Amino acid sequence: MSVVIRLMRAGAKKRPFYRMVAADSRRQRDGRFLEILGHYNPIAKPYELVVHKDKVVTWLSKGAQPSEQVASLLRSLNIPLYQTSAAPVGDKPAKAPAKKAAVRRKPRPLSARKVRKRAAKKAAKKVAAK
């Protein structure tokens, strides 16, 4: 299950109000969610943004992906969107793991009908070439 941090719309018609939630990416926008992480009110002047920073950082460290709008809002609060692993001083950076060579699958055997059809096509080409 991949988790996404997104805005869930609430409020009345023409009066949007959004909850920032952690939800399964396969769920609909206003559907079931895992946890409420804050809220955003774009109607208030200036806009109102309340975020539970510790909850957001916890979800991000677990691999949750923020939506574009949530990422923008989190950047405005200087919340890091990714985990940085600090390497010890003096150590060489680790090498990237070597890529595995692509393994080609053996093609499936053709059905008898396809074999006959291909043979007929080949024969027709030979006749046309003469």
N, CA, C and O atoms as a printed pandas DataFrame, in Angstrom:
     atom_number atom_name residue_name chain_id  residue_number  x_coord  y_coord  z_coord
0              1         N          MET        A               1    0.850   -1.173    0.000
1              2        CA          MET        A               1    0.000    0.000    0.000
2              3         C          MET        A               1    0.896    1.236    0.000
3              4         O          MET        A               1    1.743    1.387    0.880
4              5         N          SER        A               2    0.713    2.123   -0.984
5              6        CA          SER        A               2    1.477    3.361   -0.980
6              7         C          SER        A               2    0.623    4.458   -0.360
7              8         O          SER        A               2   -0.558    4.612   -0.673
8              9         N          VAL        A               3    1.252    5.206    0.521
9             10        CA          VAL        A               3    0.545    6.260    1.258
10            11         C          VAL        A               3    0.879    7.595    0.630
11            12         O          VAL        A               3    2.022    7.863    0.261
12            13         N          VAL        A               4   -0.140    8.425    0.517
13            14        CA          VAL        A               4    0.033    9.761   -0.034
14            15         C          VAL        A               4   -0.538   10.754    0.978
15            16         O          VAL        A               4   -1.551   10.488    1.625
16            17         N          ILE        A               5    0.128   11.895    1.101
17            18        CA          ILE        A               5   -0.386   12.974    1.944
18            19         C          ILE        A               5   -1.072   13.945    1.010
19            20         O          ILE        A               5   -0.430   14.543    0.147
20            21         N          ARG        A               6   -2.374   14.103    1.177
21            22        CA          ARG        A               6   -3.150   14.932    0.250
22            23         C          ARG        A               6   -4.136   15.792    1.011
23            24         O          ARG        A               6   -4.335   15.638    2.216
24            25         N          LEU        A               7   -4.755   16.715    0.260
25            26        CA          LEU        A               7   -5.805   17.560    0.827
26            27         C          LEU        A               7   -7.152   16.911    0.547
27            28         O          LEU        A               7   -7.427   16.479   -0.573
28            29         N          MET        A               8   -7.986   16.849    1.576
29            30        CA          MET        A               8   -9.325   16.276    1.461
30            31         C          MET        A               8  -10.311   17.435    1.592
31            32         O          MET        A               8  -10.311   18.141    2.601
32            33         N          ARG        A               9  -11.141   17.628    0.588
33            34        CA          ARG        A               9  -12.033   18.781    0.580
34            35         C          ARG        A               9  -13.196   18.587    1.534
35            36         O          ARG        A               9  -13.783   17.509    1.626
36            37         N          ALA        A              10  -13.510   19.661    2.241
37            38        CA          ALA        A              10  -14.677   19.704    3.124
38            39         C          ALA        A              10  -15.270   21.100    2.961
39            40         O          ALA        A              10  -14.797   21.870    2.124
40            41         N          GLY        A              11  -16.277   21.436    3.729
41            42        CA          GLY        A              11  -16.870   22.762    3.636
42            43         C          GLY        A              11  -18.033   22.789    2.670
43            44         O          GLY        A              11  -18.343   21.791    2.020
44            45         N          ALA        A              12  -18.664   23.927    2.583
45            46        CA          ALA        A              12  -19.859   24.089    1.764
46            47         C          ALA        A              12  -19.489   24.428    0.316
47            48         O          ALA        A              12  -18.324   24.635   -0.024
48            49         N          LYS        A              13  -20.523   24.474   -0.511
49            50        CA          LYS        A              13  -20.338   24.848   -1.908
50            51         C          LYS        A              13  -19.758   26.260   -1.985
51            52         O          LYS        A              13  -20.236   27.172   -1.312
52            53         N          LYS        A              14  -18.733   26.429   -2.803
53            54        CA          LYS        A              14  -18.040   27.715   -3.004
54            55         C          LYS        A              14  -17.322   28.205   -1.744
55            56         O          LYS        A              14  -16.850   29.341   -1.720
56            57         N          ARG        A              15  -17.229   27.390   -0.712
57            58        CA          ARG        A              15  -16.531   27.752    0.530
58            59         C          ARG        A              15  -15.607   26.602    0.914
59            60         O          ARG        A              15  -15.864   25.917    1.905
60            61         N          PRO        A              16  -14.537   26.374    0.152
61            62        CA          PRO        A              16  -13.697   25.199    0.406
62            63         C          PRO        A              16  -12.937   25.281    1.732
63            64         O          PRO        A              16  -12.544   26.352    2.196
64            65         N          PHE        A              17  -12.754   24.121    2.303
65            66        CA          PHE        A              17  -11.969   23.943    3.513
66            67         C          PHE        A              17  -11.304   22.580    3.332
67            68         O          PHE        A              17  -11.969   21.621    2.940
68            69         N          TYR        A              18  -10.039   22.481    3.604
69            70        CA          TYR        A              18   -9.323   21.239    3.322
70            71         C          TYR        A              18   -8.698   20.664    4.586
71            72         O          TYR        A              18   -8.165   21.395    5.421
72            73         N          ARG        A              19   -8.771   19.341    4.712
73            74        CA          ARG        A              19   -8.036   18.628    5.746
74            75         C          ARG        A              19   -6.810   18.017    5.081
75            76         O          ARG        A              19   -6.898   17.495    3.970
76            77         N          MET        A              20   -5.679   18.081    5.751
77            78        CA          MET        A              20   -4.485   17.412    5.254
78            79         C          MET        A              20   -4.491   16.020    5.877
79            80         O          MET        A              20   -4.451   15.881    7.100
80            81         N          VAL        A              21   -4.542   14.996    5.035
81            82        CA          VAL        A              21   -4.659   13.632    5.540
82            83         C          VAL        A              21   -3.609   12.723    4.915
83            84         O          VAL        A              21   -3.101   12.992    3.826
84            85         N          ALA        A              22   -3.294   11.643    5.624
85            86        CA          ALA        A              22   -2.494   10.559    5.066
86            87         C          ALA        A              22   -3.497    9.504    4.632
87            88         O          ALA        A              22   -4.313    9.051    5.434
88            89         N          ALA        A              23   -3.439    9.110    3.362
89            90        CA          ALA        A              23   -4.417    8.163    2.825
90            91         C          ALA        A              23   -3.744    7.193    1.871
91            92         O          ALA        A              23   -2.663    7.459    1.347
92            93         N          ASP        A              24   -4.403    6.067    1.658
93            94        CA          ASP        A              24   -3.955    5.098    0.659
94            95         C          ASP        A              24   -4.133    5.759   -0.706
95            96         O          ASP        A              24   -5.168    6.373   -0.967
96            97         N          SER        A              25   -3.138    5.639   -1.572
97            98        CA          SER        A              25   -3.190    6.326   -2.864
98            99         C          SER        A              25   -4.318    5.818   -3.751
99           100         O          SER        A              25   -4.737    6.518   -4.672
100          101         N          ARG        A              26   -4.817    4.609   -3.491
101          102        CA          ARG        A              26   -5.890    4.052   -4.321
102          103         C          ARG        A              26   -7.267    4.557   -3.905
103          104         O          ARG        A              26   -8.242    4.344   -4.626
104          105         N          ARG        A              27   -7.361    5.210   -2.777
105          106        CA          ARG        A              27   -8.646    5.722   -2.293
106          107         C          ARG        A              27   -9.001    7.026   -2.998
107          108         O          ARG        A              27   -8.133    7.742   -3.498
108          109         N          GLN        A              28  -10.321    7.319   -3.023
109          110        CA          GLN        A              28  -10.753    8.567   -3.647
110          111         C          GLN        A              28  -10.373    9.757   -2.776
111          112         O          GLN        A              28  -10.040    9.596   -1.602
112          113         N          ARG        A              29  -10.425   10.933   -3.350
113          114        CA          ARG        A              29   -9.955   12.149   -2.682
114          115         C          ARG        A              29  -10.613   12.372   -1.331
115          116         O          ARG        A              29   -9.928   12.678   -0.355
116          117         N          ASP        A              30  -11.915   12.226   -1.259
117          118        CA          ASP        A              30  -12.636   12.485   -0.010
118          119         C          ASP        A              30  -13.028   11.195    0.700
119          120         O          ASP        A              30  -13.939   11.189    1.528
120          121         N          GLY        A              31  -12.344   10.109    0.376
121          122        CA          GLY        A              31  -12.689    8.808    0.948
122          123         C          GLY        A              31  -11.983    8.549    2.267
123          124         O          GLY        A              31  -11.577    9.465    2.981
124          125         N          ARG        A              32  -11.856    7.266    2.559
125          126        CA          ARG        A              32  -11.264    6.852    3.822
126          127         C          ARG        A              32   -9.807    7.270    3.889
127          128         O          ARG        A              32   -9.105    7.262    2.878
128          129         N          PHE        A              33   -9.351    7.639    5.087
129          130        CA          PHE        A              33   -7.981    8.081    5.271
130          131         C          PHE        A              33   -7.396    7.406    6.494
131          132         O          PHE        A              33   -8.126    6.797    7.277
132          133         N          LEU        A              34   -6.094    7.504    6.666
133          134        CA          LEU        A              34   -5.401    6.863    7.774
134          135         C          LEU        A              34   -5.295    7.780    8.988
135          136         O          LEU        A              34   -5.475    7.341   10.123
136          137         N          GLU        A              35   -4.999    9.062    8.740
137          138        CA          GLU        A              35   -4.811    9.993    9.849
138          139         C          GLU        A              35   -4.958   11.431    9.356
139          140         O          GLU        A              35   -4.556   11.755    8.238
140          141         N          ILE        A              36   -5.534   12.286   10.191
141          142        CA          ILE        A              36   -5.613   13.722    9.891
142          143         C          ILE        A              36   -4.321   14.365   10.365
143          144         O          ILE        A              36   -3.914   14.181   11.513
144          145         N          LEU        A              37   -3.674   15.120    9.482
145          146        CA          LEU        A              37   -2.383   15.733    9.787
146          147         C          LEU        A              37   -2.471   17.242    9.968
147          148         O          LEU        A              37   -1.494   17.869   10.375
148          149         N          GLY        A              38   -3.618   17.831    9.674
149          150        CA          GLY        A              38   -3.782   19.271    9.819
150          151         C          GLY        A              38   -4.943   19.751    8.974
151          152         O          GLY        A              38   -5.724   18.943    8.471
152          153         N          HIS        A              39   -5.064   21.069    8.813
153          154        CA          HIS        A              39   -6.097   21.616    7.936
154          155         C          HIS        A              39   -5.613   22.901    7.284
155          156         O          HIS        A              39   -4.645   23.524    7.720
156          157         N          TYR        A              40   -6.332   23.282    6.208
157          158        CA          TYR        A              40   -5.970   24.441    5.390
158          159         C          TYR        A              40   -7.252   25.140    4.982
159          160         O          TYR        A              40   -8.147   24.525    4.403
160          161         N          ASN        A              41   -7.339   26.439    5.286
161          162        CA          ASN        A              41   -8.507   27.231    4.930
162          163         C          ASN        A              41   -8.066   28.359    4.001
163          164         O          ASN        A              41   -7.536   29.368    4.468
164          165         N          PRO        A              42   -8.277   28.202    2.690
165          166        CA          PRO        A              42   -7.826   29.228    1.748
166          167         C          PRO        A              42   -8.724   30.464    1.730
167          168         O          PRO        A              42   -8.319   31.501    1.205
168          169         N          ILE        A              43   -9.927   30.381    2.287
169          170        CA          ILE        A              43  -10.861   31.505    2.270
170          171         C          ILE        A              43  -10.457   32.586    3.274
171          172         O          ILE        A              43  -10.636   33.775    3.009
172          173         N          ALA        A              44   -9.913   32.179    4.423
173          174        CA          ALA        A              44   -9.515   33.134    5.461
174          175         C          ALA        A              44   -8.413   34.045    4.914
175          176         O          ALA        A              44   -7.551   33.605    4.153
176          177         N          LYS        A              45   -8.452   35.298    5.306
177          178        CA          LYS        A              45   -7.432   36.254    4.877
178          179         C          LYS        A              45   -6.618   36.690    6.078
179          180         O          LYS        A              45   -7.194   37.315    6.969
180          181         N          PRO        A              46   -5.336   36.416    6.177
181          182        CA          PRO        A              46   -4.548   35.526    5.340
182          183         C          PRO        A              46   -4.968   34.076    5.554
183          184         O          PRO        A              46   -5.616   33.746    6.547
184          185         N          TYR        A              47   -4.591   33.216    4.610
185          186        CA          TYR        A              47   -5.051   31.824    4.692
186          187         C          TYR        A              47   -4.614   31.190    6.012
187          188         O          TYR        A              47   -3.601   31.571    6.599
188          189         N          GLU        A              48   -5.394   30.225    6.458
189          190        CA          GLU        A              48   -5.113   29.536    7.715
190          191         C          GLU        A              48   -4.537   28.156    7.401
191          192         O          GLU        A              48   -5.134   27.384    6.651
192          193         N          LEU        A              49   -3.384   27.854    7.972
193          194        CA          LEU        A              49   -2.741   26.570    7.750
194          195         C          LEU        A              49   -2.248   26.042    9.089
195          196         O          LEU        A              49   -1.377   26.643    9.717
196          197         N          VAL        A              50   -2.805   24.916    9.523
197          198        CA          VAL        A              50   -2.403   24.274   10.773
198          199         C          VAL        A              50   -1.914   22.876   10.418
199          200         O          VAL        A              50   -2.641   22.093    9.807
200          201         N          VAL        A              51   -0.676   22.567   10.805
201          202        CA          VAL        A              51   -0.085   21.274   10.490
202          203         C          VAL        A              51    0.516   20.688   11.764
203          204         O          VAL        A              51    1.195   21.387   12.516
204          205         N          HIS        A              52    0.263   19.400   12.002
205          206        CA          HIS        A              52    0.898   18.681   13.100
206          207         C          HIS        A              52    2.231   18.163   12.562
207          208         O          HIS        A              52    2.310   17.081   11.981
208          209         N          LYS        A              53    3.274   18.967   12.773
209          210        CA          LYS        A              53    4.570   18.713   12.150
210          211         C          LYS        A              53    5.115   17.328   12.485
211          212         O          LYS        A              53    5.640   16.641   11.608
212          213         N          ASP        A              54    4.994   16.909   13.751
213          214        CA          ASP        A              54    5.545   15.611   14.133
214          215         C          ASP        A              54    4.863   14.460   13.391
215          216         O          ASP        A              54    5.522   13.491   13.014
216          217         N          LYS        A              55    3.548   14.561   13.181
217          218        CA          LYS        A              55    2.819   13.516   12.444
218          219         C          LYS        A              55    3.242   13.498   10.977
219          220         O          LYS        A              55    3.427   12.432   10.391
220          221         N          VAL        A              56    3.393   14.685   10.389
221          222        CA          VAL        A              56    3.791   14.775    8.974
222          223         C          VAL        A              56    5.187   14.199    8.779
223          224         O          VAL        A              56    5.413   13.425    7.849
224          225         N          VAL        A              57    6.119   14.567    9.643
225          226        CA          VAL        A              57    7.492   14.072    9.529
226          227         C          VAL        A              57    7.522   12.559    9.702
227          228         O          VAL        A              57    8.286   11.870    9.025
228          229         N          THR        A              58    6.687   12.035   10.613
229          230        CA          THR        A              58    6.613   10.585   10.810
230          231         C          THR        A              58    6.164    9.884    9.540
231          232         O          THR        A              58    6.761    8.884    9.139
232          233         N          TRP        A              59    5.103   10.405    8.896
233          234        CA          TRP        A              59    4.602    9.777    7.666
234          235         C          TRP        A              59    5.610    9.892    6.538
235          236         O          TRP        A              59    5.787    8.949    5.767
236          237         N          LEU        A              60    6.280   11.045    6.430
237          238        CA          LEU        A              60    7.287   11.219    5.381
238          239         C          LEU        A              60    8.453   10.255    5.584
239          240         O          LEU        A              60    8.993    9.721    4.615
240          241         N          SER        A              61    8.843   10.029    6.844
241          242        CA          SER        A              61    9.944    9.102    7.112
242          243         C          SER        A              61    9.554    7.666    6.804
243          244         O          SER        A              61   10.416    6.830    6.534
244          245         N          LYS        A              62    8.250    7.374    6.844
245          246        CA          LYS        A              62    7.778    6.031    6.501
246          247         C          LYS        A              62    7.626    5.846    4.993
247          248         O          LYS        A              62    7.323    4.748    4.529
248          249         N          GLY        A              63    7.836    6.918    4.228
249          250        CA          GLY        A              63    7.803    6.797    2.769
250          251         C          GLY        A              63    6.571    7.380    2.111
251          252         O          GLY        A              63    6.371    7.170    0.915
252          253         N          ALA        A              64    5.736    8.104    2.841
253          254        CA          ALA        A              64    4.544    8.719    2.246
254          255         C          ALA        A              64    4.973    9.809    1.273
255          256         O          ALA        A              64    5.942   10.526    1.520
256          257         N          GLN        A              65    4.242    9.929    0.161
257          258        CA          GLN        A              65    4.543   10.928   -0.859
258          259         C          GLN        A              65    3.542   12.074   -0.764
259          260         O          GLN        A              65    2.338   11.825   -0.826
260          261         N          PRO        A              66    3.989   13.318   -0.617
261          262        CA          PRO        A              66    3.039   14.429   -0.587
262          263         C          PRO        A              66    2.562   14.785   -1.992
263          264         O          PRO        A              66    3.317   14.659   -2.956
264          265         N          SER        A              67    1.309   15.229   -2.109
265          266        CA          SER        A              67    0.805   15.715   -3.393
266          267         C          SER        A              67    1.496   17.045   -3.689
267          268         O          SER        A              67    2.174   17.599   -2.823
268          269         N          GLU        A              68    1.328   17.552   -4.897
269          270        CA          GLU        A              68    1.998   18.808   -5.271
270          271         C          GLU        A              68    1.562   19.958   -4.372
271          272         O          GLU        A              68    2.397   20.737   -3.911
272          273         N          GLN        A              69    0.248   20.071   -4.117
273          274        CA          GLN        A              69   -0.250   21.172   -3.296
274          275         C          GLN        A              69    0.225   21.047   -1.857
275          276         O          GLN        A              69    0.593   22.046   -1.238
276          277         N          VAL        A              70    0.221   19.834   -1.318
277          278        CA          VAL        A              70    0.686   19.629    0.054
278          279         C          VAL        A              70    2.175   19.930    0.144
279          280         O          VAL        A              70    2.623   20.548    1.110
280          281         N          ALA        A              71    2.946   19.503   -0.845
281          282        CA          ALA        A              71    4.382   19.781   -0.848
282          283         C          ALA        A              71    4.627   21.289   -0.825
283          284         O          ALA        A              71    5.514   21.769   -0.119
284          285         N          SER        A              72    3.843   22.026   -1.593
285          286        CA          SER        A              72    3.975   23.480   -1.620
286          287         C          SER        A              72    3.664   24.085   -0.246
287          288         O          SER        A              72    4.376   24.973    0.222
288          289         N          LEU        A              73    2.604   23.600    0.388
289          290        CA          LEU        A              73    2.238   24.111    1.716
290          291         C          LEU        A              73    3.291   23.755    2.756
291          292         O          LEU        A              73    3.604   24.570    3.624
292          293         N          LEU        A              74    3.843   22.545    2.677
293          294        CA          LEU        A              74    4.864   22.132    3.642
294          295         C          LEU        A              74    6.149   22.919    3.444
295          296         O          LEU        A              74    6.841   23.238    4.411
296          297         N          ARG        A              75    6.475   23.235    2.181
297          298        CA          ARG        A              75    7.673   24.060    1.927
298          299         C          ARG        A              75    7.509   25.442    2.538
299          300         O          ARG        A              75    8.480   26.031    3.012
300          301         N          SER        A              76    6.277   25.967    2.529
301          302        CA          SER        A              76    6.053   27.299    3.107
302          303         C          SER        A              76    6.276   27.285    4.619
303          304         O          SER        A              76    6.525   28.332    5.217
304          305         N          LEU        A              77    6.190   26.102    5.243
305          306        CA          LEU        A              77    6.441   25.968    6.681
306          307         C          LEU        A              77    7.841   25.434    6.977
307          308         O          LEU        A              77    8.167   25.143    8.128
308          309         N          ASN        A              78    8.671   25.305    5.934
309          310        CA          ASN        A              78   10.043   24.796    6.058
310          311         C          ASN        A              78   10.101   23.391    6.645
311          312         O          ASN        A              78   10.991   23.084    7.438
312          313         N          ILE        A              79    9.167   22.548    6.261
313          314        CA          ILE        A              79    9.184   21.144    6.678
314          315         C          ILE        A              79    9.883   20.359    5.574
315          316         O          ILE        A              79    9.470   20.435    4.417
316          317         N          PRO        A              80   10.944   19.599    5.906
317          318        CA          PRO        A              80   11.666   18.850    4.870
318          319         C          PRO        A              80   10.781   17.767    4.267
319          320         O          PRO        A              80   10.078   17.061    4.989
320          321         N          LEU        A              81   10.816   17.637    2.940
321          322        CA          LEU        A              81    9.960   16.684    2.250
322          323         C          LEU        A              81   10.615   15.326    2.076
323          324         O          LEU        A              81    9.980   14.401    1.569
324          325         N          TYR        A              82   11.861   15.183    2.481
325          326        CA          TYR        A              82   12.556   13.911    2.329
326          327         C          TYR        A              82   13.535   13.753    3.475
327          328         O          TYR        A              82   13.949   14.730    4.099
328          329         N          GLN        A              83   13.897   12.508    3.741
329          330        CA          GLN        A              83   14.851   12.217    4.792
330          331         C          GLN        A              83   16.259   12.290    4.221
331          332         O          GLN        A              83   16.524   11.747    3.148
332          333         N          THR        A              84   17.153   12.949    4.923
333          334        CA          THR        A              84   18.543   12.980    4.505
334          335         C          THR        A              84   19.339   12.145    5.487
335          336         O          THR        A              84   19.229   12.328    6.699
336          337         N          SER        A              85   20.131   11.238    4.972
337          338        CA          SER        A              85   20.970   10.418    5.846
338          339         C          SER        A              85   22.376   11.005    5.801
339          340         O          SER        A              85   23.036   10.979    4.762
340          341         N          ALA        A              86   22.818   11.525    6.914
341          342        CA          ALA        A              86   24.136   12.148    6.968
342          343         C          ALA        A              86   25.195   11.070    7.104
343          344         O          ALA        A              86   25.152   10.256    8.026
344          345         N          ALA        A              87   26.148   11.068    6.180
345          346        CA          ALA        A              87   27.236   10.094    6.223
346          347         C          ALA        A              87   28.252   10.557    7.256
347          348         O          ALA        A              87   28.466   11.760    7.407
348          349         N          PRO        A              88   28.883    9.627    7.971
349          350        CA          PRO        A              88   29.903   10.025    8.936
350          351         C          PRO        A              88   31.045   10.764    8.238
351          352         O          PRO        A              88   31.371   10.469    7.088
352          353         N          VAL        A              89   31.643   11.717    8.932
353          354        CA          VAL        A              89   32.710   12.531    8.359
354          355         C          VAL        A              89   33.934   11.661    8.119
355          356         O          VAL        A              89   34.302   10.857    8.976
356          357         N          GLY        A              90   34.565   11.813    6.968
357          358        CA          GLY        A              90   35.785   11.086    6.655
358          359         C          GLY        A              90   35.540    9.797    5.893
359          360         O          GLY        A              90   36.478    9.246    5.317
360          361         N          ASP        A              91   34.322    9.301    5.870
361          362        CA          ASP        A              91   34.031    8.082    5.121
362          363         C          ASP        A              91   33.792    8.412    3.661
363          364         O          ASP        A              91   33.300    9.485    3.310
364          365         N          LYS        A              92   34.157    7.450    2.820
365          366        CA          LYS        A              92   33.888    7.618    1.401
366          367         C          LYS        A              92   32.415    7.346    1.151
367          368         O          LYS        A              92   31.812    6.514    1.829
368          369         N          PRO        A              93   31.834    8.040    0.182
369          370        CA          PRO        A              93   30.424    7.759   -0.117
370          371         C          PRO        A              93   30.277    6.339   -0.648
371          372         O          PRO        A              93   31.139    5.838   -1.371
372          373         N          ALA        A              94   29.178    5.704   -0.280
373          374        CA          ALA        A              94   28.928    4.328   -0.708
374          375         C          ALA        A              94   28.665    4.293   -2.206
375          376         O          ALA        A              94   28.058    5.205   -2.768
376          377         N          LYS        A              95   29.135    3.220   -2.845
377          378        CA          LYS        A              95   28.897    3.063   -4.270
378          379         C          LYS        A              95   27.461    2.648   -4.501
379          380         O          LYS        A              95   26.859    1.950   -3.685
380          381         N          ALA        A              96   26.930    3.081   -5.609
381          382        CA          ALA        A              96   25.576    2.679   -5.966
382          383         C          ALA        A              96   25.595    1.211   -6.365
383          384         O          ALA        A              96   26.548    0.760   -7.001
384          385         N          PRO        A              97   24.556    0.455   -6.003
385          386        CA          PRO        A              97   24.551   -0.963   -6.379
386          387         C          PRO        A              97   24.503   -1.109   -7.895
387          388         O          PRO        A              97   23.852   -0.330   -8.593
388          389         N          ALA        A              98   25.212   -2.132   -8.391
389          390        CA          ALA        A              98   25.262   -2.370   -9.833
390          391         C          ALA        A              98   23.883   -2.799  -10.324
391          392         O          ALA        A              98   23.164   -3.527   -9.639
392          393         N          LYS        A              99   23.526   -2.333  -11.525
393          394        CA          LYS        A              99   22.233   -2.702  -12.102
394          395         C          LYS        A              99   22.272   -4.142  -12.573
395          396         O          LYS        A              99   23.281   -4.621  -13.091
396          397         N          LYS        A             100   21.154   -4.819  -12.383
397          398        CA          LYS        A             100   21.075   -6.191  -12.861
398          399         C          LYS        A             100   20.894   -6.175  -14.371
399          400         O          LYS        A             100   20.224   -5.307  -14.931
400          401         N          ALA        A             101   21.509   -7.155  -15.009
401          402        CA          ALA        A             101   21.347   -7.272  -16.461
402          403         C          ALA        A             101   19.917   -7.702  -16.761
403          404         O          ALA        A             101   19.351   -8.541  -16.061
404          405         N          ALA        A             102   19.355   -7.137  -17.780
405          406        CA          ALA        A             102   17.981   -7.471  -18.148
406          407         C          ALA        A             102   17.937   -8.911  -18.644
407          408         O          ALA        A             102   18.714   -9.314  -19.510
408          409         N          VAL        A             103   17.019   -9.667  -18.081
409          410        CA          VAL        A             103   16.883  -11.064  -18.472
410          411         C          VAL        A             103   15.760  -11.157  -19.481
411          412         O          VAL        A             103   14.638  -10.729  -19.211
412          413         N          ARG        A             104   16.057  -11.713  -20.639
413          414        CA          ARG        A             104   15.035  -11.840  -21.678
414          415         C          ARG        A             104   14.278  -13.131  -21.452
415          416         O          ARG        A             104   14.864  -14.200  -21.282
416          417         N          ARG        A             105   12.988  -13.008  -21.454
417          418        CA          ARG        A             105   12.150  -14.194  -21.293
418          419         C          ARG        A             105   12.112  -14.988  -22.575
419          420         O          ARG        A             105   12.229  -14.445  -23.674
420          421         N          LYS        A             106   11.948  -16.281  -22.412
421          422        CA          LYS        A             106   11.789  -17.131  -23.581
422          423         C          LYS        A             106   10.401  -16.880  -24.155
423          424         O          LYS        A             106    9.424  -16.876  -23.406
424          425         N          PRO        A             107   10.288  -16.669  -25.468
425          426        CA          PRO        A             107    8.969  -16.375  -26.028
426          427         C          PRO        A             107    8.026  -17.563  -25.866
427          428         O          PRO        A             107    8.455  -18.717  -25.874
428          429         N          ARG        A             108    6.746  -17.265  -25.719
429          430        CA          ARG        A             108    5.750  -18.328  -25.585
430          431         C          ARG        A             108    5.630  -19.075  -26.905
431          432         O          ARG        A             108    5.831  -18.492  -27.970
432          433         N          PRO        A             109    5.309  -20.350  -26.841
433          434        CA          PRO        A             109    5.120  -21.089  -28.098
434          435         C          PRO        A             109    3.876  -20.588  -28.824
435          436         O          PRO        A             109    2.872  -20.249  -28.197
436          437         N          LEU        A             110    3.953  -20.544  -30.145
437          438        CA          LEU        A             110    2.834  -20.070  -30.953
438          439         C          LEU        A             110    1.769  -21.162  -31.074
439          440         O          LEU        A             110    2.071  -22.355  -31.053
440          441         N          SER        A             111    0.543  -20.730  -31.199
441          442        CA          SER        A             111   -0.542  -21.690  -31.411
442          443         C          SER        A             111   -0.457  -22.212  -32.851
443          444         O          SER        A             111    0.158  -21.591  -33.718
444          445         N          ALA        A             112   -1.075  -23.343  -33.074
445          446        CA          ALA        A             112   -1.048  -23.959  -34.410
446          447         C          ALA        A             112   -1.668  -23.027  -35.444
447          448         O          ALA        A             112   -1.191  -22.951  -36.576
448          449         N          ARG        A             113   -2.727  -22.319  -35.065
449          450        CA          ARG        A             113   -3.401  -21.409  -35.984
450          451         C          ARG        A             113   -2.464  -20.295  -36.429
451          452         O          ARG        A             113   -2.418  -19.950  -37.610
452          453         N          LYS        A             114   -1.698  -19.717  -35.459
453          454        CA          LYS        A             114   -0.772  -18.642  -35.805
454          455         C          LYS        A             114    0.360  -19.158  -36.683
455          456         O          LYS        A             114    0.808  -18.453  -37.588
456          457         N          VAL        A             115    0.832  -20.383  -36.431
457          458        CA          VAL        A             115    1.904  -20.957  -37.252
458          459         C          VAL        A             115    1.428  -21.087  -38.693
459          460         O          VAL        A             115    2.151  -20.724  -39.621
460          461         N          ARG        A             116    0.193  -21.613  -38.890
461          462        CA          ARG        A             116   -0.355  -21.749  -40.242
462          463         C          ARG        A             116   -0.516  -20.403  -40.918
463          464         O          ARG        A             116   -0.215  -20.254  -42.102
464          465         N          LYS        A             117   -0.995  -19.414  -40.155
465          466        CA          LYS        A             117   -1.223  -18.076  -40.717
466          467         C          LYS        A             117    0.097  -17.453  -41.176
467          468         O          LYS        A             117    0.162  -16.859  -42.253
468          469         N          ARG        A             118    1.162  -17.589  -40.351
469          470        CA          ARG        A             118    2.460  -17.025  -40.713
470          471         C          ARG        A             118    3.046  -17.734  -41.940
471          472         O          ARG        A             118    3.647  -17.105  -42.810
472          473         N          ALA        A             119    2.860  -19.040  -41.987
473          474        CA          ALA        A             119    3.363  -19.803  -43.130
474          475         C          ALA        A             119    2.651  -19.373  -44.414
475          476         O          ALA        A             119    3.281  -19.252  -45.464
476          477         N          ALA        A             120    1.345  -19.145  -44.328
477          478        CA          ALA        A             120    0.575  -18.704  -45.490
478          479         C          ALA        A             120    1.039  -17.322  -45.936
479          480         O          ALA        A             120    1.135  -17.054  -47.134
480          481         N          LYS        A             121    1.326  -16.444  -44.979
481          482        CA          LYS        A             121    1.794  -15.098  -45.296
482          483         C          LYS        A             121    3.135  -15.157  -46.021
483          484         O          LYS        A             121    3.356  -14.450  -47.004
484          485         N          LYS        A             122    4.041  -16.025  -45.513
485          486        CA          LYS        A             122    5.357  -16.175  -46.125
486          487         C          LYS        A             122    5.239  -16.683  -47.561
487          488         O          LYS        A             122    5.924  -16.207  -48.467
488          489         N          ALA        A             123    4.348  -17.668  -47.742
489          490        CA          ALA        A             123    4.163  -18.240  -49.068
490          491         C          ALA        A             123    3.602  -17.188  -50.027
491          492         O          ALA        A             123    4.004  -17.130  -51.189
492          493         N          ALA        A             124    2.675  -16.357  -49.543
493          494        CA          ALA        A             124    2.084  -15.313  -50.374
494          495         C          ALA        A             124    3.150  -14.278  -50.761
495          496         O          ALA        A             124    3.125  -13.756  -51.875
496          497         N          LYS        A             125    4.082  -13.979  -49.851
497          498        CA          LYS        A             125    5.139  -13.040  -50.163
498          499         C          LYS        A             125    6.055  -13.580  -51.253
499          500         O          LYS        A             125    6.467  -12.851  -52.155
500          501         N          LYS        A             126    6.375  -14.903  -51.152
501          502        CA          LYS        A             126    7.240  -15.516  -52.159
502          503         C          LYS        A             126    6.596  -15.480  -53.533
503          504         O          LYS        A             126    7.267  -15.216  -54.531
504          505         N          VAL        A             127    5.296  -15.744  -53.589
505          506        CA          VAL        A             127    4.575  -15.738  -54.866
506          507         C          VAL        A             127    4.546  -14.321  -55.429
507          508         O          VAL        A             127    4.707  -14.133  -56.635
508          509         N          ALA        A             128    4.343  -13.328  -54.575
509          510        CA          ALA        A             128    4.280  -11.931  -55.020
510          511         C          ALA        A             128    5.643  -11.444  -55.509
511          512         O          ALA        A             128    5.722  -10.594  -56.396
512          513         N          ALA        A             129    6.719  -11.989  -54.924
513          514        CA          ALA        A             129    8.078  -11.570  -55.299
514          515         C          ALA        A             129    8.475  -12.127  -56.662
515          516         O          ALA        A             129    9.337  -11.543  -57.320
516          517         N          LYS        A             130    7.886  -13.228  -57.112
517          518        CA          LYS        A             130    8.255  -13.846  -58.416
518          519         C          LYS        A             130    7.696  -13.140  -59.572
519          520         O          LYS        A             130    7.923  -13.545  -60.712
